[in-house]
Amino acid sequence: MDRLHARHPYLAASRDAVEASGVDLAALVAEGGPAVERGRERVGRALLEGVTEAEDPRQWSDRAELLSYPVARVLVSLLEVPGAVEKYAAAEAATARDRFVADFETDLELRSAGDAGGRLTLERLLADFDMAGRVEPIGDGRFSVGVTAYLRLAADLSGEEWRLVRRPLDAGRVPVTRPELYTLLREAVRRRIEDGLPLSVPPSVAGPLESDLAALRRRISDVDPPTAFPAVVPGLFPPCMQALLRRARSGESLPDHSRFSLVSFLVATGLDAEGVVDLCELADEEAEVARAQVERLRDDGSVVATPPSCVVMDQYGDCVDKDELCETIEHPLSYYDARLERAPDEDVVDWRSDG
């Protein structure tokens, strides 16, 4: 078990490393410890924040990081929460993309020294997904992808730019930029992670995880917020979201958890990526980060990740300026729903039409 396996647990070599270690999953979860703790963190962050990266990566050994992956797959299978598998797979894939992009860019710098530094290379990832002959460089940082592979991986991506009719097609190959290739590879990872989930978990494995499941359910429970709203009215947002919106508009680079909270809330109210960027008055890198986050939060046009509950917002330190209504609700979306319902019709002016 080495660093590469720990950073990229979805690889065939990583799976082989776990099998070769002889670790018994039932014994591992019965013992508890770092791998189980990190597995619980993976699932919690996936469902509430849309990523699985550790809050403090230095806390976990390569062994704990790698073994936390099968533990997380078991936990998400046992949760029996609608959409949990899809949210988890999307979050793992989003984290995978961040990691393999970092590895690829470093690899480009190290090639002259003939040293990959224990990092994943583009060639190795393509080979792992049987895409070595389906993706070829064509110069200027661009690639061509076999049309069959392109159609399969782009099928679930939103945006007109991914439709084949929008792309030049030459001899059965589709040109893509390097970032677009990375997005297609993210989709390949997501599909692999989602494949086979939920697992059929034997009692010998499920039993010892009951306390971990209870902790996860507490984090995501009490949260059954409304999912459809008649209008986007920023003046009726809960105090926590109004505060985050002001910070974003001021040009502040929000912490990951705060950005996720704000963006997922805005997506849940009905905004698309450009609406989020415009409302938050984002530019340049912050705008691109928000657009990428919205893409991760949507699947077939529906919200994939619910914004954090009031309990979680409080834990983050983002529950601010509480008012009387805050004392009676458990989720920012429930607050917004209540404000919309109580507001006079003339005050419910959709920001999209008003702007």
HELIX and SHEET records of a PDB file:
HELIX    1   1 ARG A    3  ARG A    7  1                                   5    
HELIX    2   2 ALA A   12  SER A   21  1                                  10    
HELIX    3   3 LEU A   25  GLU A   31  1                                   7    
HELIX    4   4 PRO A   34  GLU A   49  1                                  16    
HELIX    5   5 PRO A   57  GLN A   59  5                                   3    
HELIX    6   6 ASP A   62  LEU A   79  1                                  18    
HELIX    7   7 ALA A   84  LEU A  110  1                                  27    
HELIX    8   8 ARG A  111  ALA A  113  5                                   3    
HELIX    9   9 LEU A  122  ASP A  128  1                                   7    
HELIX   10  10 VAL A  147  ALA A  154  1                                   8    
HELIX   11  11 GLU A  160  TRP A  162  5                                   3    
HELIX   12  12 LEU A  164  ARG A  166  5                                   3    
HELIX   13  13 ARG A  178  GLU A  194  1                                  17    
HELIX   14  14 PRO A  203  ALA A  206  1                                   4    
HELIX   15  15 GLY A  207  LEU A  209  5                                   3    
HELIX   16  16 GLU A  210  ILE A  220  1                                  11    
HELIX   17  17 PRO A  234  LEU A  236  5                                   3    
HELIX   18  18 PRO A  239  ARG A  249  1                                  11    
HELIX   19  19 ASP A  256  THR A  269  1                                  14    
HELIX   20  20 ALA A  273  CYS A  280  1                                   8    
HELIX   21  21 ASP A  284  LEU A  297  1                                  14    
HELIX   22  22 CYS A  310  TYR A  316  1                                   7    
HELIX   23  23 LEU A  325  THR A  328  5                                   4    
HELIX   24  24 PRO A  332  ARG A  342  1                                  11    
HELIX   25  25 ASP A  345  ASP A  347  5                                   3    
HELIX   26  26 TRP A  351  ASP A  354  1                                   4    
SHEET    1   A 3 VAL A 135  GLY A 139  0                                        
SHEET    2   A 3 ARG A 142  GLY A 146 -1                                        
SHEET    3   A 3 ARG A 173  THR A 177 -1                                        
SHEET    1   B 2 ARG A 298  ASP A 299  0                                        
SHEET    2   B 2 SER A 302  VAL A 303 -1                                        
END                                                                             
